[in-house]
C-alpha cells in the first residue's frame, strides 16, 4: 500500500470542478425520456439495467463502452445480454454505442462529440465503475471518482438532465456509521478515516460529488445495493468473483466451514435492476437515496445448514481451525483460485463478516408500493436456484 493511502483524506478528495454548474433545475423526474445514457452496460448489473430500460421505456439507450470501435462494442454488448438470456433482436436499433472510457477526461470523447452527446441525452444512469476488492483508492480514482465528475459535467451541459447514480451500501462501513442504531436512507455516510478498501472509498467520494452537484441544482437519485448475486429465477450470475461465492466454493471443496457470527444480506440482480428503473420513473424520487437490501437476510451458520440440506457434506469447524485447513490446502494446491482469493480476503477488513447495524428502506418501500416488485428471502428455494447454476457452469469443481 502506498504512503498516500495511509494518509488519504476522503473529504479533501471530494472536490467537484467549479466549472460544473446546473443552470436549469429539474424538480420532477421524466418517466418517459426519448434518450438515455447508461454507463457500465457491459457489467453484471449493467446488463440487467440495460435490458430493463429497454423493456420499460421506448427510449434509445446510449451505452458508454470501452472498445476499439463501435462494431466490436455492439457485438460484445449483444453477446453480453445473450449470455444472461436477456437479448431481444428488436433492441438492436435502440442501442446506440458510445465508444469511450470513464477514466479519461470527457469520457475519452472529443469536445465536439461530448457537447453533442450532452444535447441529445435526457437522462443519465451512471452504473459504471471499476470494481476490485484489493485495489487501492489511487488505482480506482480515475474511473470511479473522476469518471463520476465527467458524468456530472455531461449532466450540466446543454439541456437539464437527471442523474441516477448507483452507489453501494459499503459507503457506510466506517466505524462511526457502523455504531449507528440504524442506517436510514436520509443518513449521510461519515468519513472518519476508518472506511477501508479502495472501492468503498472511491464510492464514498463519488457519492459526495453527486451531493455537491445536487446543491448546485442537479436532480439526482442515489441507489445503494448490498451484495448483488444471481437472478432469482435462473440463478445466472455475472459476479462469480464475489467473496461469498468463493467462500461457499472453498467450503464445499474442503468439506468444512467456519462457524461465524455473521449475517448475510444479498439481493438478486433482477430485483435491483427492476427496482432502480421503477424508482427512477417516479416523479417524487428526485433528490432521494434508496437502500436496496434484503429484508429477510440469513445468519451464516443457518445458510450453511441449508447448504447441507441441499446435499453437500460439510463439517463445522472453529474459525481458526478452518483457516489453518485453508492455509494447508493452499500450500498443497497453490493455484486454486478460491483458496487464493480467500487467503487475501481474510487478511483485511471485509464487508462480508463485518458487524452491521439494521438498515432502513422506508423511501425504497414507499417508492415500490404500487409495483409488484419484492425481494425474495435468502432461503432454501433461492439457494437451490443459485447452486443449480453453480453446478451448471461447473463452478464448484473448478480449482
For each residue, the residues with C-beta under 8 A, 3 or more apart:
1: 5 6 136
2: 5 6 136 138
3: 6 7
4: 7 8 138
5: 1 2 8 136 137 138 198
6: 1 2 3
7: 3 4
8: 4 5 13 137 201
9: 12 13 193
10: 13 14 191 195 201 204 205 208
11: 14 191 208
12: 9 15
13: 8 9 10 137 141 145 205
14: 10 11 204 205 208 209 212
15: 12
16: 20 149 152 209 212 213 216
17: 20 149 153
18:
19: 153
20: 16 17 149 152 153 156 213 216
21: 156 216 217
22: 25 155 156 160 213 216 217 218
23: 156 217
24: 159 160 217
25: 22 160 217 218 219
26: 29 30 160 161 162 219 286
27: 219 286
28: 283 284 286
29: 26 123 162 219 221 280 281 282 283 285 286
30: 26 33 122 123 162
31: 281 282 283
32: 57 58 59
33: 30 36 57 59 122 123
34: 58 59 60 122
35: 59 60 62 120 121 122 123
36: 33 53 57 59 60 61 62 121 122 123 124 125
37: 61 62 64 98 117 121 123 124 125 154 161
38: 41 46 49 50 53 61 62 63 64 124 125 127
39: 46 63 64 102 124 125 126 127 128 147 151
40: 43 45 46 49 64 126 127 128 129 166
41: 38 46 47 49 50 61 63 64 65 77 80 127
42: 46 47 63 65 76 77 80
43: 40 46 47 127 128 129 131 238
44: 47 48 228 237 238 239 269
45: 40 48 49 127 166 225 228 269 272 273
46: 38 39 40 41 42 43 49 50 127 128
47: 41 42 43 44 50 51 80 81 84 86 238
48: 44 45 51 52 84 86 231 269 270 272 273
49: 38 40 41 45 46 52 53 125 127 273 276 277
50: 38 41 46 47 53 54 61 63 77 81 95
51: 47 48 54 55 81 84 86 273
52: 48 49 55 56 273 274 276 277
53: 36 38 49 50 56 57 59 61 125 277
54: 50 51 57 61 88 91 94 95
55: 51 52
56: 52 53 277 278 281
57: 32 33 36 53 54
58: 32 34
59: 32 33 34 35 36 53 94 122 123
60: 34 35 36 94 95 96
61: 36 37 38 41 50 53 54 94 95 96
62: 35 36 37 38 96 97 98 117 120 121
63: 38 39 41 42 50 73 77 95 96 97 98
64: 37 38 39 40 41 98 100 102 107 128
65: 41 42 73 76 77 97 98 99 100
66: 99 100 101 102
67: 70 72 73 76 97 99
68: 72 99
69: 72 73 99
70: 67 73 74 97 99
71: 74 75
72: 67 68 69 75 76
73: 63 65 67 69 70 76 77 97 99
74: 70 71 77 78 92 95 97
75: 71 72 78 79
76: 42 65 67 72 73 79 80
77: 41 42 50 63 65 73 74 80 81 95 97
78: 74 75 81 82 87 92 95
79: 75 76 82 83
80: 41 42 47 76 77 83 84
81: 47 50 51 77 78 84 86 87 91
82: 78 79 85 86 87
83: 79 80 238
84: 47 48 51 80 81 231 236 238
85: 82 234 236
86: 47 48 51 81 82
87: 78 81 82 91
88: 54 91
89: 92
90: 93 94
91: 54 81 87 88 94 95
92: 74 78 89 95
93: 90
94: 54 59 60 61 90 91
95: 50 54 60 61 63 74 77 78 91 92
96: 60 61 62 63
97: 62 63 65 67 70 73 74 77
98: 37 62 63 64 65 107 109 117
99: 65 66 67 68 69 70 73 108
100: 64 65 66 104 107 108 109
101: 66 104 107 108
102: 39 64 66 107 128 129 130 142 143 144 147 150 151
103: 130 142 143 146 147
104: 100 101 107 108 142 150
105: 108 146 150
106: 109 110 111 114 150 153
107: 64 98 100 101 102 104 114 147 150 151 154
108: 99 100 101 104 105
109: 98 100 106 113 114 117
110: 106 113 114
111: 106 114 115
112: 115 116
113: 109 110 116 117
114: 106 107 109 110 111 117 118 154 157
115: 111 112 118 119 157 158
116: 112 113 119 120
117: 37 62 98 109 113 114 120 121 154
118: 114 115 121 154 157 158 159 161
119: 115 116 158 159
120: 35 62 116 117
121: 35 36 37 62 117 118 124 154 161
122: 30 33 34 35 36 59 159 161
123: 29 30 33 35 36 37 59 161 162 164 280
124: 36 37 38 39 121 151 154 155 161 162 163 164
125: 36 37 38 39 49 53 164 166 276 280
126: 39 40 148 151 163 164 165 166
127: 38 39 40 41 43 45 46 49 166
128: 39 40 43 46 64 102 143 147
129: 40 43 102 140 143 144 147 166 199 202 203 206
130: 102 103 135 139 140 143 144
131: 43 199
132: 135 139 140 198 199
133: 197 199 243 345 350
134: 344 348
135: 130 132 139 140 198 199
136: 1 2 5 139 140 198
137: 5 8 13 140 141 198 201 202
138: 2 4 5 141 198
139: 130 132 135 136 198
140: 129 130 132 135 136 137 143 144 145 198 199 202
141: 13 137 138 144 145 146 202 205
142: 102 103 104 145 146 147
143: 102 103 128 129 130 140 146 147
144: 102 129 130 140 141 147 148 199 202 203 205 206
145: 13 140 141 142 148 149 202 205 206 209
146: 103 105 141 142 143 149 150
147: 39 102 103 107 128 129 142 143 144 150 151
148: 126 144 145 151 152 165 206 209 210
149: 16 17 20 145 146 152 153 209
150: 102 104 105 106 107 146 147 153 154
151: 39 102 107 124 126 147 148 154 155 163
152: 16 20 148 149 155 156 163 209 210 213 218
153: 17 19 20 106 149 150 156 157
154: 37 107 114 117 118 121 124 150 151 157 161
155: 22 124 151 152 161 162 163 213 218
156: 20 21 22 23 152 153 213 216 218
157: 114 115 118 153 154
158: 115 118 119
159: 24 118 119 122
160: 22 24 25 26 219
161: 26 37 118 121 122 123 124 154 155
162: 26 29 30 123 124 155 218 219 220 221 286
163: 124 126 151 152 155 210 213 218 219 220 221
164: 123 124 125 126 220 221 223 276 280
165: 126 148 206 207 210 220 221 222 223
166: 40 45 125 126 127 129 223 225 276
167: 171 203 206 207 222 223 224
168: 171 199 200 203 224 225
169: 172 173 183 224 225 226 291 292 293 359
170: 173 197 199 200 203 351
171: 167 168 189 195 200 203 204 207 224
172: 169 177 178 183 187 189
173: 169 170 177 178 195 196 197 200 351 354 356
174: 177 178 189 190 191 192 193 194 195
175: 178 179 192 194
176: 179 180 190 192 194
177: 172 173 174 180 183 187 189 190
178: 172 173 174 175 354 355 356 357
179: 175 176 357
180: 176 177 183 187 357
181: 357 358
182: 357 358 359 360
183: 169 172 177 180 187 291 356 357 358 359 360
184: 187 360 362
185: 288 289 290 291 360 361 362 363 364
186: 289 363
187: 172 177 180 183 184
188: 211
189: 171 172 174 177 195 204 207
190: 174 176 177
191: 10 11 174 195 204
192: 174 175 176 195
193: 9 174
194: 174 175 176
195: 10 171 173 174 189 191 192 200 201 204
196: 173 200 201 348 349
197: 133 170 173 200 201 348 349
198: 5 132 135 136 137 138 139 140 201 202
199: 129 131 132 133 135 140 144 168 170 202 203
200: 168 170 171 173 195 196 197 203 204 351
201: 8 10 137 195 196 197 198 204 205
202: 129 137 140 141 144 145 198 199 205 206
203: 129 144 167 168 170 171 199 200 206 207
204: 10 14 171 189 191 195 200 201 207 208
205: 10 13 14 141 144 145 201 202 208 209
206: 129 144 145 148 165 167 202 203 209 210
207: 165 167 171 189 203 204 210 211 222
208: 10 11 14 204 205 211 212
209: 14 16 145 148 149 152 205 206 212 213
210: 148 152 163 165 206 207 213 214 218 220 222
211: 188 207 208 214 215
212: 14 16 208 209 215 216
213: 16 20 22 152 155 156 163 209 210 216 218 220
214: 210 211 217 218 219 220 287
215: 211 212
216: 16 20 21 22 156 212 213
217: 21 22 23 24 25 214
218: 22 25 152 155 156 162 163 210 213 214
219: 25 26 27 29 160 162 163 214 286 287
220: 162 163 164 165 210 213 214 286 287
221: 29 162 163 164 165 279 280 285 286 287 288 289 290
222: 165 167 207 210 288 289 290
223: 164 165 166 167 275 276 279 289 290 292
224: 167 168 169 171 289 290 291 292
225: 45 166 168 169 228 267 272 292 293
226: 169 265 266 267 292 293 294 359
227: 242 244 264 265 266 267 351 352
228: 44 45 225 239 266 267 268 269 272
229: 237 239 242 244 245 266 267 268 269 386
230: 234 235 236 237 239 268 269 385 386 389
231: 48 84 234 235 236 237 268 269 270
232: 268 270 271 376 382 385
233: 270 385
234: 85 230 231 385 389
235: 230 231 385 386 387 388 389 390 392
236: 84 85 230 231 389
237: 44 229 230 231 240 242 245 269 386 389
238: 43 44 47 83 84 269
239: 44 228 229 230 242 245 269
240: 237 245 393 395
241: 245 246 341
242: 227 229 237 239 245 246
243: 133 246 247 341 342 345 350 351 352
244: 227 229 247 248 264 266 352
245: 229 237 239 240 241 242 248 249 390 395
246: 241 242 243 249 250 337 338 341 342 345
247: 243 244 250 251 342 345 352
248: 244 245 251 252 307
249: 245 246 252 253 338 390 395 396
250: 246 247 253 254 326 338 339 342
251: 247 248 254 255 256 257 258 304 307 314
252: 248 249 255 307 312 314 396
253: 249 250 329 336 338 396 399
254: 250 251 257 322 325 326 329
255: 251 252 313 314 315
256: 251 314 315 316 317 322 325
257: 251 254 304 314 315 316 317 322
258: 251 316 317 318 319 321 322 323
259: 301 316 317 318 319
260: 300 301 319 353
261: 300
262: 299 300 352 353 354 355
263: 297 298 299 300 356
264: 227 244 297 298 299 300 303 352 378
265: 226 227 293 294 297 356 359 378
266: 226 227 228 229 244 294 297 378
267: 225 226 227 228 229 271 272 292 293 294 375
268: 228 229 230 231 232 271 272 375 376 382
269: 44 45 48 228 229 230 231 237 238 239 272 273
270: 48 231 232 233 273 274
271: 232 267 268 274 275 292 373 374 375 376
272: 45 48 225 228 267 268 269 275 276 292
273: 45 48 49 51 52 269 270 276 277
274: 52 270 271 277 278 373
275: 223 271 272 278 279 290 292 364 368 373
276: 49 52 125 164 166 223 272 273 279 280 290 292
277: 49 52 53 56 273 274 280 281
278: 56 274 275 281 282 367 368 371 373
279: 221 223 275 276 282 285 290 364 367 368
280: 29 123 125 164 221 276 277 285
281: 29 31 56 277 278 285
282: 29 31 278 279 285 367
283: 28 29 31 286
284: 28 367
285: 29 221 279 280 281 282 288 290 367
286: 26 27 28 29 162 219 220 221 283
287: 214 219 220 221
288: 185 221 222 285 363 367
289: 185 186 221 222 223 224 363
290: 185 221 222 223 224 275 276 279 285 361 363 364 367
291: 169 183 185 224 359 360 361 363 364
292: 169 223 224 225 226 267 271 272 275 276 361 364
293: 169 225 226 265 267 297 359 361 375
294: 226 265 266 267 297 375 377 378
295: 361 375
296: 375 377 378 379
297: 263 264 265 266 293 294 378
298: 263 264 302 303 306 377 378 379
299: 262 263 264 302 303
300: 260 261 262 263 264 303 304
301: 259 260 304 305 316
302: 298 299 305 306
303: 264 298 299 300 306 307 378 383
304: 251 257 300 301 307 308 314 316
305: 301 302 308 309
306: 298 302 303 309 310 379 380 383
307: 248 251 252 303 304 310 312 314 383 387
308: 304 305 311 312 313 314
309: 305 306 380
310: 306 307 380 383 384 387
311: 308
312: 252 307 308
313: 255 308
314: 251 252 255 256 257 304 307 308
315: 255 256 257
316: 256 257 258 259 301 304
317: 256 257 258 259 321 322 325
318: 258 259 321 322
319: 258 259 260 322 323
320: 323 324
321: 258 317 318 324 325
322: 254 256 257 258 317 318 319 325 326
323: 258 319 320 326 327 346
324: 320 321 327 328
325: 254 256 317 321 322 328 329
326: 250 254 322 323 329 330 339 342 343
327: 323 324 330 331 343
328: 324 325 331 332
329: 253 254 325 326 332 333 336 339
330: 326 327 333 334 336 339 340 343
331: 327 328 334
332: 328 329
333: 329 330 336 339 399
334: 330 331 340
335: 340 399
336: 253 329 330 333 339 340 399
337: 246 340 341 398 399
338: 246 249 250 253 341 342
339: 250 326 329 330 333 336 342 343
340: 330 334 335 336 337 343 344
341: 241 243 246 337 338 344 345
342: 243 246 247 250 326 338 339 345 346
343: 326 327 330 339 340 346 347
344: 134 340 341 347 348
345: 133 243 246 247 341 342 348 350 352
346: 323 342 343 350
347: 343 344
348: 134 196 197 344 345
349: 196 197 354
350: 133 243 345 346 353 354
351: 170 173 200 227 243 354
352: 227 243 244 247 262 264 345
353: 260 262 350
354: 173 178 262 349 350 351
355: 178 262
356: 173 178 183 263 265 359
357: 178 179 180 181 182 183
358: 181 182 183
359: 169 182 183 226 265 291 293 356
360: 182 183 184 185 291
361: 185 290 291 292 293 295 364 365
362: 184 185 365 366
363: 185 186 288 289 290 291 366 367
364: 185 275 279 290 291 292 361 367 368
365: 361 362 368 369
366: 362 363 369
367: 278 279 282 284 285 288 290 363 364
368: 275 278 279 364 365 371 373 374
369: 365 366
370:
371: 278 368
372:
373: 271 274 275 278 368
374: 271 368
375: 267 268 271 293 294 295 296
376: 232 268 271 379 381 382
377: 294 296 298 382
378: 264 265 266 294 296 297 298 303 382 383
379: 296 298 306 376 382 383
380: 306 309 310 383 384
381: 376 384 385
382: 232 268 376 377 378 379 385 386
383: 303 306 307 310 378 379 380 386 387
384: 310 380 381 387 388
385: 230 232 233 234 235 381 382 388 389
386: 229 230 235 237 382 383 389 390
387: 235 307 310 383 384 390 391 396
388: 235 384 385 391 392
389: 230 234 235 236 237 385 386 392 393 395
390: 235 245 249 386 387 393 395 396
391: 387 388 394 395 396
392: 235 388 389
393: 240 389 390
394: 391 397 398
395: 240 245 249 389 390 391 398
396: 249 252 253 387 390 391
397: 394
398: 337 394 395
399: 253 333 335 336 337
